[in-house]
Amino acid sequence: MELKVSTKALGGRLLGASALLVLTAVPALSQDVTAEALTAAVDAAKSETAYIFNTLLFLMGGFLVMFMAAGFAMLEAGLVRTKNVSMQCLKNIGLYSIAGIMFWVVGYNLMYNDVAASGGWYGIPGIKGFEDVGGSDLETGYSAASDWFFQMVFVAATASIVSGTVAERVKMWSFFIFTAVLTGVFYPITGSWQWGGGWLSEMGFSDFAGSTIVHSVGGWAALTGALIIGARSGKYGKDGSVHVMPGSSIPLATLGTFILWLGWFGFNGASQLAMGTLGDVTDISRIFANTNLAACGGVVAVMILTQVIYKKVDVTMALNGALAGLVAITAEPLQPSAGLAILIGAIGGIIVVFAVPLLDKLKIDDVVGAIPVHLLAGIWGTMAVPLSNADTSFVTQFIGVAAFGVFTVVATSVLWFILKMTLGVRVSAEDESIGLDKAEVGVEAYPEFGTGSQRL
């Protein structure tokens, strides 16, 4: 009886122990599965979060750069004479719209689509496609539509540079045709060499946000336009004298400069191209600081230098000093120390002070000073990259600057000449005299001024 009882008790204990082992093993197995699922969920969340923040960076940077179109419009409206203000406003909204369509139809893919297939010289052209509605593909790390938008506003800035230089005498539709080819073909081809992973990228050329790719290309196109179209009537005397043609509004030009300065934080900051990690955000903050300091350096350098040379501070040169500082730092806004950023910007401003009168001596009529600001300061900024970026060299940077310059000068010169031989590129002397607001637009910016607004 006792034995039977003991046997039953022992059997019950063994059964209980077995059950306990089974029950403890199941949670252990579940914990392994849960840990794997949790890790996968965390990784997916990280990827999705990075995708969201990267896309947000492109969109925020894009609308800041888009607003630079307003800055260019106000700067140009302030620096041209009253009788040409409406034309500059129309040109800027027109060129932005044309650039947008052309960069969608052909430009984006010509710049980024399988550039390696051509040996690094250009991409495969075609219409840019976007994600489906509600798309959730995380492989790219950002929305394709946001990337297109961010890149598109850059190409519009290139065309705006040309607009200011050739103001007050270029034919409207000839300029718009030039804009279509520049933004749809020329800019994307040269951009593919570096940003598209082309031959200059393989060589080690560096241009973080576009001192050369955007600004110098626009500057070269502006220079060829100024040479082929010629100076404004009455700008230069036969004896070599320079006739000053003051702009219509210093306040408007100043507003335009501040808008451009603001937009530049998107221009340079979003060129980090990622905001999904702590390091990315830290770098973007550093880019903002260096961008701001470079502009400050450009302004202060111009104020001091013009006071010394002319005994007065030149307001328009100070405005262009800010822009030259911004252009100069654009090639490498991340690596420089704060002091070096100020120096790079200051040298950009100094370039403006000496280049503006030099252009007048050469009888190259640049209405807004875009050639010193975008072309020359852009070259300086690109050549200054090795001062802070050890992965680059002065030789490679020079090759890049020269390549962009040669291609853009040849291509845009041919285009300007074709337009000159067909549609013509310059308005008549009579239209230039009465102003393009009346002659080509039909609406004066300041109609209450009457005939006073039409004086030279």
JORAVEN-V891813 format. One record per residue. N is the residue number from 1. SS is DSSP state (hx for helix, st for strand, lp for the rest). PSI is psi as a letter, one per 30 degrees, with the letter a starting at -180 (* if undefined). D_CENTER is the distance of its C-alpha to the mean C-alpha in Angstrom with 1 decimal. Layout:
((N | SS | PSI | D_CENTER) (N | SS | PSI | D_CENTER))
This chain:
((1 | lp | e | 96.3) (2 | hx | e | 94.4) (3 | hx | e | 93.1) (4 | hx | e | 91.9) (5 | hx | e | 90.2) (6 | hx | e | 88.6) (7 | hx | e | 87.4) (8 | hx | e | 85.8) (9 | hx | e | 84.2) (10 | hx | e | 82.8) (11 | hx | e | 81.6) (12 | hx | e | 79.8) (13 | hx | e | 78.2) (14 | hx | e | 77.0) (15 | hx | e | 75.6) (16 | hx | e | 73.9) (17 | hx | e | 72.4) (18 | hx | e | 71.1) (19 | hx | e | 69.6) (20 | hx | e | 67.9) (21 | hx | e | 66.4) (22 | hx | e | 65.1) (23 | hx | e | 63.7) (24 | hx | f | 62.0) (25 | hx | e | 60.5) (26 | hx | e | 58.9) (27 | hx | e | 56.7) (28 | hx | e | 55.7) (29 | hx | e | 54.6) (30 | hx | e | 52.8) (31 | hx | e | 51.0) (32 | hx | e | 49.8) (33 | hx | e | 48.5) (34 | hx | e | 46.9) (35 | hx | e | 45.2) (36 | hx | e | 43.6) (37 | hx | e | 42.6) (38 | hx | e | 41.2) (39 | hx | e | 39.2) (40 | hx | e | 37.8) (41 | hx | e | 37.0) (42 | hx | e | 35.2) (43 | hx | e | 33.1) (44 | hx | e | 32.3) (45 | hx | e | 31.4) (46 | hx | e | 29.1) (47 | hx | e | 27.3) (48 | hx | e | 27.1) (49 | hx | e | 25.9) (50 | hx | e | 23.2) (51 | hx | e | 22.1) (52 | hx | e | 22.1) (53 | hx | e | 20.1) (54 | hx | e | 17.5) (55 | hx | e | 17.2) (56 | hx | e | 17.2) (57 | hx | e | 14.3) (58 | hx | e | 12.2) (59 | hx | e | 13.7) (60 | hx | e | 13.5) (61 | hx | e | 9.9) (62 | hx | e | 9.3) (63 | hx | f | 11.6) (64 | hx | e | 10.3) (65 | hx | e | 6.9) (66 | hx | e | 9.4) (67 | hx | f | 11.6) (68 | hx | f | 9.4) (69 | hx | e | 11.0) (70 | hx | e | 14.2) (71 | hx | e | 13.2) (72 | hx | e | 12.7) (73 | hx | e | 15.9) (74 | hx | e | 17.8) (75 | hx | e | 17.0) (76 | hx | e | 18.0) (77 | hx | e | 21.0) (78 | hx | f | 22.1) (79 | hx | f | 22.0) (80 | lp | l | 23.7) (81 | lp | l | 27.4) (82 | hx | e | 28.8) (83 | hx | f | 29.8) (84 | hx | g | 26.3) (85 | hx | e | 24.5) (86 | hx | e | 24.9) (87 | hx | e | 23.6) (88 | hx | e | 20.3) (89 | hx | e | 20.0) (90 | hx | e | 21.0) (91 | hx | e | 18.6) (92 | hx | e | 15.5) (93 | hx | e | 16.8) (94 | hx | e | 18.0) (95 | hx | e | 15.0) (96 | hx | e | 13.0) (97 | hx | e | 16.0) (98 | hx | e | 16.5) (99 | hx | e | 13.1) (100 | hx | e | 13.7) (101 | hx | e | 17.2) (102 | hx | e | 16.5) (103 | hx | f | 13.9) (104 | hx | e | 16.6) (105 | hx | e | 19.5) (106 | hx | e | 18.6) (107 | hx | e | 15.0) (108 | hx | e | 14.3) (109 | hx | e | 17.6) (110 | hx | f | 17.5) (111 | hx | e | 14.6) (112 | hx | f | 16.0) (113 | lp | j | 19.6) (114 | lp | h | 22.2) (115 | hx | f | 20.7) (116 | hx | f | 23.7) (117 | hx | f | 26.1) (118 | hx | g | 25.1) (119 | lp | g | 25.5) (120 | lp | g | 21.8) (121 | lp | f | 20.9) (122 | lp | l | 19.5) (123 | lp | l | 19.8) (124 | lp | j | 22.4) (125 | lp | l | 21.2) (126 | lp | l | 22.2) (127 | lp | k | 21.4) (128 | lp | k | 19.3) (129 | lp | k | 21.8) (130 | lp | l | 21.4) (131 | lp | l | 24.0) (132 | lp | l | 27.3) (133 | lp | k | 28.0) (134 | lp | g | 28.8) (135 | lp | k | 27.5) (136 | lp | g | 28.2) (137 | lp | j | 27.1) (138 | lp | g | 25.9) (139 | lp | e | 25.6) (140 | lp | f | 21.8) (141 | lp | f | 21.2) (142 | lp | l | 18.9) (143 | lp | k | 19.0) (144 | hx | e | 17.9) (145 | hx | e | 17.1) (146 | hx | e | 14.8) (147 | hx | e | 12.9) (148 | hx | e | 12.8) (149 | hx | e | 11.6) (150 | hx | e | 8.7) (151 | hx | e | 7.7) (152 | hx | e | 8.9) (153 | hx | f | 6.9) (154 | hx | e | 3.8) (155 | hx | e | 7.0) (156 | hx | e | 8.3) (157 | hx | e | 6.3) (158 | hx | e | 7.7) (159 | hx | e | 11.0) (160 | hx | e | 11.1) (161 | hx | e | 11.3) (162 | hx | e | 14.3) (163 | hx | e | 15.8) (164 | hx | e | 16.6) (165 | hx | e | 18.2) (166 | lp | g | 20.5) (167 | lp | l | 21.4) (168 | lp | f | 25.1) (169 | lp | f | 26.4) (170 | st | k | 24.4) (171 | lp | k | 25.9) (172 | hx | e | 24.0) (173 | hx | e | 24.6) (174 | hx | e | 24.0) (175 | hx | e | 20.6) (176 | hx | e | 19.8) (177 | hx | e | 21.3) (178 | hx | e | 19.2) (179 | hx | e | 16.0) (180 | hx | e | 17.4) (181 | hx | e | 18.1) (182 | hx | e | 14.8) (183 | hx | f | 12.7) (184 | hx | f | 15.5) (185 | hx | d | 16.8) (186 | hx | e | 15.5) (187 | hx | e | 11.8) (188 | hx | e | 13.0) (189 | hx | e | 15.8) (190 | hx | e | 14.2) (191 | hx | e | 11.5) (192 | hx | f | 14.7) (193 | hx | e | 16.1) (194 | hx | d | 14.2) (195 | lp | f | 12.2) (196 | lp | g | 15.0) (197 | lp | g | 17.6) (198 | lp | a | 18.9) (199 | hx | e | 21.0) (200 | hx | e | 18.7) (201 | hx | e | 18.0) (202 | hx | e | 21.8) (203 | hx | f | 22.4) (204 | lp | g | 20.5) (205 | lp | k | 17.5) (206 | lp | k | 14.9) (207 | lp | i | 11.2) (208 | lp | e | 10.2) (209 | lp | g | 6.4) (210 | lp | h | 6.1) (211 | hx | e | 8.5) (212 | hx | e | 10.2) (213 | hx | e | 8.6) (214 | hx | e | 6.0) (215 | hx | e | 7.8) (216 | hx | e | 11.3) (217 | hx | e | 11.4) (218 | hx | e | 10.8) (219 | hx | e | 13.3) (220 | hx | e | 15.8) (221 | hx | e | 15.8) (222 | hx | e | 16.5) (223 | hx | e | 19.1) (224 | hx | e | 21.0) (225 | hx | e | 21.0) (226 | hx | e | 22.4) (227 | hx | e | 25.0) (228 | hx | e | 26.1) (229 | hx | e | 26.2) (230 | lp | l | 27.7) (231 | lp | l | 27.9) (232 | lp | k | 28.9) (233 | lp | k | 32.7) (234 | lp | f | 34.3) (235 | lp | e | 31.5) (236 | st | k | 33.4) (237 | lp | l | 37.2) (238 | lp | f | 39.4) (239 | lp | g | 40.4) (240 | lp | f | 36.9) (241 | lp | l | 36.4) (242 | st | k | 33.1) (243 | lp | j | 33.4) (244 | lp | k | 31.2) (245 | lp | i | 29.6) (246 | lp | k | 28.6) (247 | lp | l | 26.0) (248 | lp | f | 27.2) (249 | lp | j | 25.9) (250 | hx | e | 24.8) (251 | hx | e | 24.6) (252 | hx | e | 22.1) (253 | hx | e | 20.0) (254 | hx | e | 20.2) (255 | hx | e | 19.3) (256 | hx | e | 16.1) (257 | hx | e | 15.3) (258 | hx | e | 16.0) (259 | hx | e | 14.0) (260 | hx | e | 10.8) (261 | hx | e | 12.1) (262 | hx | e | 12.7) (263 | hx | f | 9.4) (264 | hx | f | 7.9) (265 | hx | e | 10.3) (266 | hx | e | 8.6) (267 | hx | e | 5.1) (268 | hx | e | 7.5) (269 | hx | e | 10.5) (270 | hx | f | 9.8) (271 | hx | f | 8.6) (272 | hx | f | 12.4) (273 | lp | g | 12.8) (274 | lp | k | 16.2) (275 | lp | h | 18.2) (276 | lp | f | 21.6) (277 | lp | l | 23.3) (278 | hx | e | 24.4) (279 | hx | e | 22.7) (280 | hx | e | 19.3) (281 | hx | e | 19.7) (282 | hx | e | 21.0) (283 | hx | e | 18.1) (284 | hx | e | 15.6) (285 | hx | e | 17.9) (286 | hx | e | 18.0) (287 | hx | e | 14.2) (288 | hx | e | 14.5) (289 | hx | e | 17.5) (290 | hx | e | 16.3) (291 | hx | e | 13.2) (292 | hx | e | 15.7) (293 | hx | e | 18.3) (294 | hx | e | 16.3) (295 | hx | e | 15.7) (296 | hx | e | 19.4) (297 | hx | e | 20.4) (298 | hx | e | 18.9) (299 | hx | e | 20.7) (300 | hx | e | 24.0) (301 | hx | e | 24.1) (302 | hx | e | 23.8) (303 | hx | e | 26.4) (304 | hx | e | 28.8) (305 | hx | e | 28.5) (306 | hx | e | 28.8) (307 | hx | e | 31.8) (308 | hx | e | 33.4) (309 | hx | e | 32.8) (310 | hx | f | 33.3) (311 | lp | g | 35.3) (312 | lp | l | 32.9) (313 | lp | k | 29.3) (314 | lp | j | 27.1) (315 | hx | e | 25.0) (316 | hx | e | 22.5) (317 | hx | e | 22.0) (318 | hx | e | 21.6) (319 | hx | e | 18.8) (320 | hx | f | 17.1) (321 | hx | e | 18.0) (322 | hx | e | 16.0) (323 | hx | e | 12.8) (324 | hx | e | 13.9) (325 | hx | e | 14.5) (326 | hx | e | 11.0) (327 | hx | e | 9.6) (328 | hx | e | 12.5) (329 | hx | f | 12.2) (330 | lp | f | 8.7) (331 | lp | e | 10.6) (332 | lp | i | 13.0) (333 | lp | f | 12.9) (334 | lp | e | 15.5) (335 | lp | e | 18.5) (336 | lp | l | 19.4) (337 | lp | l | 22.1) (338 | hx | e | 21.8) (339 | hx | e | 23.7) (340 | hx | e | 21.7) (341 | hx | e | 18.5) (342 | hx | e | 20.4) (343 | hx | e | 21.6) (344 | hx | e | 18.4) (345 | hx | e | 17.1) (346 | hx | e | 20.5) (347 | hx | e | 20.6) (348 | hx | e | 17.4) (349 | hx | e | 19.4) (350 | hx | e | 22.5) (351 | hx | e | 20.8) (352 | hx | e | 20.2) (353 | hx | e | 23.9) (354 | hx | f | 25.3) (355 | hx | e | 23.0) (356 | hx | e | 23.4) (357 | hx | f | 27.2) (358 | hx | e | 27.0) (359 | hx | e | 25.2) (360 | hx | e | 28.0) (361 | hx | e | 30.6) (362 | lp | f | 29.2) (363 | lp | h | 29.2) (364 | lp | j | 25.5) (365 | lp | j | 24.7) (366 | lp | j | 21.2) (367 | lp | e | 21.5) (368 | lp | f | 18.7) (369 | lp | g | 18.3) (370 | hx | e | 14.9) (371 | hx | e | 16.4) (372 | hx | e | 17.3) (373 | hx | e | 14.2) (374 | hx | e | 11.5) (375 | hx | e | 13.8) (376 | hx | e | 16.4) (377 | hx | e | 14.6) (378 | hx | e | 12.0) (379 | hx | e | 15.1) (380 | hx | e | 16.8) (381 | hx | e | 14.2) (382 | hx | e | 14.3) (383 | hx | f | 18.1) (384 | lp | f | 18.4) (385 | hx | e | 17.2) (386 | hx | f | 20.9) (387 | hx | f | 22.1) (388 | lp | f | 21.1) (389 | lp | j | 20.5) (390 | lp | f | 23.9) (391 | lp | f | 22.7) (392 | lp | l | 21.2) (393 | lp | l | 23.2) (394 | hx | e | 22.9) (395 | hx | e | 24.3) (396 | hx | e | 21.8) (397 | hx | e | 18.8) (398 | hx | e | 20.7) (399 | hx | e | 21.3) (400 | hx | e | 17.6) (401 | hx | e | 16.8) (402 | hx | e | 19.9) (403 | hx | e | 19.3) (404 | hx | e | 15.9) (405 | hx | e | 17.6) (406 | hx | e | 20.8) (407 | hx | e | 19.5) (408 | hx | e | 17.2) (409 | hx | e | 20.0) (410 | hx | e | 22.6) (411 | hx | e | 21.0) (412 | hx | e | 19.7) (413 | hx | e | 23.1) (414 | hx | e | 25.0) (415 | hx | e | 23.2) (416 | hx | e | 23.7) (417 | hx | e | 27.4) (418 | hx | e | 28.0) (419 | hx | e | 26.9) (420 | hx | e | 29.0) (421 | hx | f | 32.0) (422 | lp | d | 31.8) (423 | lp | f | 30.3) (424 | lp | k | 29.9) (425 | lp | f | 26.8) (426 | st | k | 28.5) (427 | lp | l | 30.4) (428 | lp | l | 34.0) (429 | hx | e | 35.3) (430 | hx | e | 36.8) (431 | hx | e | 33.7) (432 | hx | e | 31.7) (433 | hx | e | 34.6) (434 | hx | f | 34.8) (435 | lp | k | 31.1) (436 | hx | f | 28.7) (437 | hx | e | 29.0) (438 | hx | e | 32.6) (439 | hx | e | 32.5) (440 | hx | f | 29.6) (441 | hx | e | 28.7) (442 | lp | g | 32.2) (443 | lp | k | 31.0) (444 | lp | k | 31.0) (445 | lp | e | 28.7) (446 | lp | i | 31.7) (447 | hx | f | 34.8) (448 | hx | f | 37.2) (449 | hx | f | 36.8) (450 | hx | b | 38.8) (451 | hx | f | 39.3) (452 | hx | f | 38.0) (453 | hx | f | 34.5) (454 | hx | g | 35.1) (455 | lp | l | 36.2) (456 | lp | * | 34.5))
